[in-house]
């Protein structure tokens, strides 16, 4: 009995320490889905000259999404390589093993190298995605299924919301104006 327990424990340690699982991969391209990135309104393709950056986020179904790094790089953001379309190669979805189901989201923005600094922003709704398999130790070229986007991304200027101070000033102005009008009517 002790031998069985020792063998099981050693097997678990070996499995945990070995990289016997491959990584979940997807193709970072919207060509196959024919869901282009639009700029300012639907129907107007974002051009390469617009300075549009794209980042694909992925994670477990119903879980937290993380930026997907391009294989062979630490970069997660890339630019369009044709008006409305991108193809950055293959990426690995963090935290997933090969052939797992994932949730994926495409984000796009203009003029800056990060989402937080972008002037115009747009993102898709998260969509279900099949993943592929790639074992870096195999020597095979990385591959993965294409993005299964269900809608296009529209990159547009955000509409700023007024601050509390601006709303307070507007309300105060309306109150004073109302009192002045009431005072002149009584005279």
C-alpha positions in Angstrom: 0.0 0.0 0.0 2.8 2.4 0.8 4.4 1.7 -2.5 1.2 2.7 -4.3 1.0 5.9 -2.4 4.6 6.7 -3.1 4.2 6.0 -6.8 1.0 8.1 -7.0 2.8 11.0 -5.2 5.8 10.8 -7.4 3.6 10.7 -10.5 1.8 13.9 -9.3 5.0 15.7 -8.7 6.3 14.7 -12.1 3.1 15.8 -13.9 3.2 19.2 -12.0 6.8 19.8 -12.8 6.7 18.7 -16.4 5.2 20.8 -19.2 3.1 18.1 -20.5 0.2 20.3 -21.5 0.3 22.5 -24.5 -0.9 26.2 -24.6 -4.3 27.4 -25.8 -3.7 29.4 -29.0 -5.8 31.5 -31.4 -5.0 33.3 -34.6 -5.0 37.1 -33.9 -6.7 38.0 -37.2 -10.1 39.3 -38.2 -9.7 38.4 -41.9 -11.4 35.1 -41.7 -14.4 36.5 -39.6 -14.8 39.4 -42.1 -15.5 41.7 -39.1 -13.4 44.8 -39.8 -12.5 47.7 -37.5 -14.5 50.8 -38.3 -13.5 54.4 -37.4 -16.1 56.9 -36.0 -19.1 55.1 -37.6 -20.2 51.8 -39.0 -19.3 51.4 -42.7 -16.2 53.6 -42.5 -13.1 51.3 -42.4 -10.4 52.4 -40.1 -7.3 53.1 -42.2 -3.7 52.2 -41.5 -3.1 56.0 -41.5 -5.6 56.5 -38.6 -3.0 55.0 -36.3 -5.4 52.3 -34.9 -4.0 49.8 -32.4 -5.6 46.5 -31.6 -5.4 44.2 -28.6 -7.1 40.9 -28.2 -8.0 39.8 -24.7 -8.9 36.3 -23.6 -9.5 34.0 -20.7 -11.7 31.2 -19.4 -15.4 31.2 -20.1 -17.1 33.5 -17.7 -13.7 34.5 -16.1 -11.4 37.4 -16.1 -9.9 38.4 -19.5 -6.2 39.2 -20.0 -4.2 40.6 -22.9 -3.0 37.9 -25.3 0.7 38.1 -26.1 1.8 37.4 -29.7 3.9 34.2 -29.8 7.6 35.1 -30.0 7.0 38.6 -28.5 6.0 40.3 -25.3 3.8 42.6 -27.2 0.0 42.4 -26.8 -0.9 45.5 -28.9 -0.4 45.8 -32.7 -1.6 48.0 -35.5 -3.8 47.3 -38.5 -1.9 45.9 -41.5 -4.7 46.7 -44.0 -7.6 49.1 -43.8 -10.0 47.6 -41.3 -8.1 44.4 -40.8 -5.3 43.0 -38.7 -3.2 39.8 -38.6 -0.6 39.6 -35.9 0.1 35.9 -36.0 -0.8 33.5 -33.2 -1.3 34.3 -29.6 -1.4 32.3 -26.4 -4.4 32.8 -24.1 -3.1 33.1 -20.5 -4.2 30.4 -18.0 -5.8 28.0 -20.5 -4.6 24.6 -21.7 -4.8 23.4 -25.2 -8.2 23.1 -27.0 -10.1 24.8 -24.2 -13.1 27.0 -24.7 -12.4 30.7 -24.0 -14.1 34.1 -24.0 -12.4 36.6 -26.2 -12.7 40.4 -26.7 -11.2 42.7 -29.3 -10.2 46.2 -28.3 -9.1 48.9 -30.6 -8.1 52.6 -30.1 -6.3 55.4 -32.0 -3.2 57.5 -31.7 -1.5 56.0 -28.6 0.2 52.8 -27.8 -2.1 51.7 -24.9 -5.9 51.5 -24.3 -5.7 53.8 -21.3 -4.1 56.6 -23.3 -6.1 56.2 -26.5 -8.1 59.1 -28.0 -10.9 57.1 -29.6 -11.9 53.7 -28.1 -13.9 50.7 -29.2 -14.3 47.1 -28.1 -16.3 44.1 -29.0 -18.6 42.2 -26.7 -16.9 39.1 -25.3 -17.5 36.2 -27.6 -17.0 32.4 -27.2 -13.9 31.1 -28.9 -12.4 27.7 -29.6 -8.7 27.4 -29.0 -6.0 25.4 -30.6 -2.9 23.7 -29.3 0.8 24.4 -29.5 3.6 22.9 -27.6 6.7 25.1 -27.9 8.9 22.0 -27.3 7.5 20.2 -30.4 9.4 22.4 -32.9 6.2 22.8 -34.9 5.1 26.2 -36.1 2.4 27.8 -33.8 -1.1 27.7 -35.1 -4.6 28.3 -33.8 -8.2 28.7 -35.0 -9.2 32.1 -36.3 -11.1 34.6 -34.2 -14.8 33.8 -34.2 -15.8 37.5 -33.9 -19.6 38.1 -34.1 -19.5 41.8 -34.6 -17.1 44.6 -35.8 -15.4 47.0 -33.5 -16.2 50.7 -34.0 -13.5 53.1 -32.7 -15.1 56.4 -31.8 -14.5 59.4 -29.7 -15.8 58.9 -26.1 -18.5 61.3 -25.1 -17.3 63.0 -21.9 -19.7 63.1 -19.0 -20.0 66.4 -17.1 -18.3 66.6 -13.8 -20.1 67.1 -10.5 -18.9 70.7 -10.4 -20.2 71.5 -13.9 -23.6 70.0 -13.0 -23.7 71.9 -9.7 -22.9 75.2 -11.5 -25.6 74.4 -14.1 -28.2 73.7 -11.3 -27.2 76.8 -9.4 -27.5 79.0 -12.5 -30.9 77.5 -13.2 -32.1 78.2 -9.6 -30.9 81.8 -9.6 -32.4 82.4 -13.1 -35.7 80.9 -11.9 -35.7 83.2 -8.8 -34.9 86.3 -10.9 -37.8 85.5 -13.3 -40.2 85.0 -10.4 -39.1 88.2 -8.8 -39.6 90.2 -12.0 -43.1 88.7 -12.6 -44.3 89.7 -9.0 -43.4 93.3 -9.6 
